[in-house]
Amino acid sequence: MAWQTVEDRYMVIFLHAMFSNMRTGTVEKDCVSSSPCIKSGRMEETLVFYLNPAESSAIRESLQSDLKRTGVREVLLFTDGRRRKT
């Protein structure tokens, strides 16, 4: 897996998942997980993409640990965009 150069600090990292039809012999819906982010200075980029058969908390945890492993050290806000009951 090739990684781009990452900064050690980001303002916001979104943990995003969407389902899309993928052709791997047959056509099935797979989950595409990504981590778009906002750096200081309002620059935007996507740090990583994953292709999985389903969305799960384990995939989100794996995505976070991979970002840490590649050098991301400080994040002001990690969010998946879901509304939480208070």
Buried (B, 14 or more C-beta within 10 A) or exposed (E): EEEEEBBEEBBBBBBBBEEEEBEEEEEEEBBBBBBBBBBEEEEEEEBBEBEBEEBEEEBBEBBBEBBEEBEBEEBEEBEEEEEEEE
